[in-house]
Amino acid sequence: MGTIKLDNYVLILRGENVLSFLNGISTNLVEASCTTVLTDKNAKIIDMIDVIDKGDFSAIIGYNGFKDSVLKHLSSRILGDGISIFDVSDSNSVYYSTEQLDVPNGVTEHISFIGRLYVVPKNVEFYESLTEKEFDQYRVDNTIPLQGKEIVQNLHPLACGLGDLVHEAKGCYIGQEILARMRSRGKQGKELLKLSNPVDDATTVGEVYSLAIRRISLT
């Protein structure tokens, strides 16, 4: 297919035990580069973030529309942890590619839950070959959720197709008790579906099918 630029931020976290810090406040097991979800005390999504471990620092990639919420959430929890946050969004862009690319030095490739991401310094030439409509069609075909569409802040991760990012054997984190209770009782409320058109409540519209988040029928 091709490549498209995402509306994403890039944050750098420096300090001791950054991965441990992120592990303690997100839904997935964070021991290396991965995708995880920041949730609030009600288990509602703050953002789905990609963590890129670079050894002496870690980068976080997320959706620009949620950046202020993420910065507030992280900043309120790093007191005494010796961790510093730097926003490097102005000097980096994030691209999504449906296929592996040969990239120049300085470009970081990361395999995300939603696919292949590339963090590209602004001074490096990188080209888009997908339109937003083509990218939406690709996501519908593969049932891939995206922030601002399927992944929204008034829902919990299980409803948005992010169940694989909610680690079942992980210890305490913000929102963990609620998500565990939903799973144990089989009552997550809503789920991400691919449905045949027309779909009145679609989050992303495709040519034949669309994505939508609907309450699970008990019948």
C-alpha positions as CSV (number, residue, x, y, z in Angstrom):
1,M,0.0,0.0,0.0
2,G,2.1,2.9,1.2
3,T,3.0,5.5,3.9
4,I,1.1,8.3,5.6
5,K,2.1,10.9,8.2
6,L,0.2,10.6,11.5
7,D,-1.0,13.4,13.8
8,N,1.3,12.3,16.6
9,Y,3.5,13.8,19.3
10,V,6.9,12.5,20.4
11,L,8.1,12.8,24.0
12,I,11.4,11.9,25.5
13,L,11.7,10.5,29.1
14,R,15.1,10.5,30.7
15,G,16.0,9.2,34.2
16,E,16.4,6.0,36.1
17,N,13.8,3.2,35.7
18,V,11.7,4.9,33.0
19,L,10.3,1.6,31.8
20,S,9.4,0.6,35.3
21,F,7.6,4.0,35.8
22,L,5.6,3.5,32.6
23,N,4.9,-0.1,33.5
24,G,3.4,1.1,36.8
25,I,0.9,3.5,35.2
26,S,-0.2,1.7,32.0
27,T,-2.2,-1.4,31.0
28,N,0.5,-3.5,29.2
29,L,3.7,-5.1,30.5
30,V,6.4,-2.5,29.8
31,E,9.8,-4.2,29.9
32,A,11.0,-3.1,26.4
33,S,9.7,-1.3,23.4
34,C,5.9,-1.9,23.1
35,T,2.5,-0.4,22.9
36,T,0.4,0.3,26.0
37,V,-2.5,2.4,27.2
38,L,-2.6,5.1,29.8
39,T,-5.9,5.0,31.7
40,D,-7.5,7.1,34.4
41,K,-9.0,5.9,37.7
42,N,-12.2,5.0,35.9
43,A,-10.3,2.9,33.3
44,K,-11.1,5.5,30.6
45,I,-8.4,6.0,28.0
46,I,-6.0,8.9,28.3
47,D,-4.0,7.7,25.2
48,M,-2.6,4.6,23.5
49,I,1.1,5.2,23.5
50,D,4.0,3.5,21.8
51,V,7.1,3.2,24.0
52,I,10.5,3.0,22.2
53,D,13.3,2.0,24.5
54,K,16.6,3.6,23.4
55,G,18.7,2.5,26.3
56,D,19.7,5.9,27.9
57,F,16.2,7.3,27.3
58,S,12.7,6.2,26.2
59,A,10.5,7.9,23.6
60,I,6.7,8.0,23.8
61,I,4.5,8.3,20.7
62,G,0.9,9.2,20.9
63,Y,-2.0,11.3,19.4
64,N,-1.6,15.1,19.3
65,G,-5.2,15.6,20.4
66,F,-4.5,13.8,23.6
67,K,-1.0,15.2,24.3
68,D,-2.0,17.8,27.0
69,S,-3.8,15.1,28.9
70,V,-0.8,12.8,28.7
71,L,1.6,15.5,29.9
72,K,-0.6,16.3,32.8
73,H,-1.0,12.6,33.7
74,L,2.7,11.9,33.5
75,S,3.9,15.1,35.2
76,S,1.6,14.5,38.2
77,R,3.3,11.1,38.8
78,I,7.0,11.7,38.3
79,L,7.6,13.7,41.5
80,G,10.5,12.0,43.3
81,D,11.2,9.5,40.5
82,G,14.0,11.5,39.0
83,I,12.4,11.4,35.5
84,S,12.4,14.4,33.1
85,I,10.0,14.8,30.1
86,F,11.0,16.6,26.9
87,D,8.6,17.4,24.1
88,V,10.4,16.9,20.8
89,S,7.4,16.9,18.6
90,D,8.5,20.0,16.8
91,S,11.6,18.3,15.5
92,N,10.2,14.9,14.7
93,S,7.3,13.5,12.6
94,V,5.7,10.1,12.8
95,Y,4.7,8.0,9.8
96,Y,2.8,4.8,9.4
97,S,3.7,2.3,6.7
98,T,2.0,-0.8,5.5
99,E,5.3,-2.3,4.5
100,Q,8.9,-2.3,5.8
101,L,11.0,0.5,4.4
102,D,14.7,1.1,3.8
103,V,15.2,4.3,5.7
104,P,18.2,6.7,6.1
105,N,20.2,7.1,9.3
106,G,18.5,8.8,12.1
107,V,15.0,7.3,11.3
108,T,13.7,5.0,14.0
109,E,11.4,2.0,13.0
110,H,9.0,0.7,15.7
111,I,6.5,-2.2,15.4
112,S,3.4,-0.9,17.1
113,F,0.2,-2.7,18.0
114,I,-1.4,-0.9,15.0
115,G,1.4,-1.5,12.6
116,R,4.8,-0.2,11.5
117,L,5.8,3.3,12.7
118,Y,8.7,5.5,11.7
119,V,9.9,8.4,13.8
120,V,11.6,10.8,11.3
121,P,13.6,14.0,12.2
122,K,12.1,17.0,10.4
123,N,15.3,17.6,8.5
124,V,15.1,14.1,6.8
125,E,13.0,13.8,3.6
126,F,10.2,11.3,3.9
127,Y,7.3,11.0,1.6
128,E,3.6,10.1,1.9
129,S,2.0,7.8,-0.7
130,L,-1.3,7.1,1.0
131,T,-4.3,9.4,1.2
132,E,-6.3,9.6,4.4
133,K,-9.2,7.8,2.6
134,E,-6.8,5.0,1.5
135,F,-5.5,4.7,5.0
136,D,-9.0,4.5,6.4
137,Q,-9.8,1.7,3.9
138,Y,-6.7,-0.2,5.0
139,R,-7.7,0.2,8.6
140,V,-11.2,-1.0,8.0
141,D,-10.0,-4.0,6.0
142,N,-7.7,-5.0,8.9
143,T,-9.9,-3.7,11.8
144,I,-7.2,-1.4,13.0
145,P,-8.3,1.3,15.6
146,L,-6.8,4.8,15.6
147,Q,-6.8,7.6,18.1
148,G,-9.4,10.2,17.5
149,K,-11.6,7.8,15.7
150,E,-12.0,4.4,17.4
151,I,-9.7,5.2,20.3
152,V,-11.4,8.0,22.3
153,Q,-11.0,9.2,25.8
154,N,-14.6,8.5,27.0
155,L,-14.2,4.7,26.5
156,H,-12.1,2.0,28.1
157,P,-9.5,0.0,26.1
158,L,-11.6,-3.2,25.9
159,A,-14.3,-1.3,24.0
160,C,-11.9,0.2,21.5
161,G,-10.3,-3.0,20.2
162,L,-7.3,-2.7,22.6
163,G,-7.9,-5.8,24.7
164,D,-4.5,-7.3,23.7
165,L,-2.8,-4.3,25.3
166,V,-4.5,-5.0,28.7
167,H,-2.2,-7.5,30.3
168,E,-4.1,-10.2,32.1
169,A,-1.4,-11.2,34.6
170,K,-0.1,-7.7,35.4
171,G,-0.1,-6.1,38.9
172,C,-1.7,-2.9,40.0
173,Y,-1.9,0.1,37.7
174,I,-4.4,3.0,37.4
175,G,-7.8,1.6,36.3
176,Q,-6.6,-2.1,36.7
177,E,-9.4,-3.2,39.1
178,I,-12.2,-2.0,36.8
179,L,-10.7,-3.6,33.7
180,A,-10.1,-6.9,35.6
181,R,-13.6,-6.9,36.9
182,M,-15.0,-6.3,33.4
183,R,-13.1,-9.3,32.1
184,S,-13.9,-11.6,35.0
185,R,-17.6,-10.9,34.7
186,G,-17.7,-10.8,31.0
187,K,-19.2,-7.3,31.0
188,Q,-17.1,-4.9,29.0
189,G,-20.2,-3.1,27.6
190,K,-19.0,-2.2,24.1
191,E,-16.7,-3.6,21.5
192,L,-15.1,-2.6,18.2
193,L,-16.9,-4.2,15.2
194,K,-16.5,-4.3,11.4
195,L,-19.9,-4.1,9.9
196,S,-21.4,-4.2,6.4
197,N,-22.4,-0.8,5.1
198,P,-24.5,1.3,5.6
199,V,-23.4,2.0,9.2
200,D,-25.0,5.0,10.8
201,D,-22.7,5.2,13.8
202,A,-19.5,4.4,11.9
203,T,-16.2,5.6,13.4
204,T,-14.4,5.0,10.1
205,V,-16.2,4.4,6.8
206,G,-14.9,2.0,4.1
207,E,-16.2,1.1,0.7
208,V,-18.0,-2.1,1.7
209,Y,-17.5,-2.3,5.5
210,S,-17.1,0.3,8.3
211,L,-15.8,0.3,11.8
212,A,-18.1,1.0,14.7
213,I,-18.2,0.7,18.5
214,R,-21.4,-0.8,19.7
215,R,-22.9,-2.1,22.9
216,I,-22.6,-5.9,23.1
217,S,-25.9,-7.7,22.7
218,L,-26.8,-10.1,25.5
219,T,-29.2,-12.0,23.2
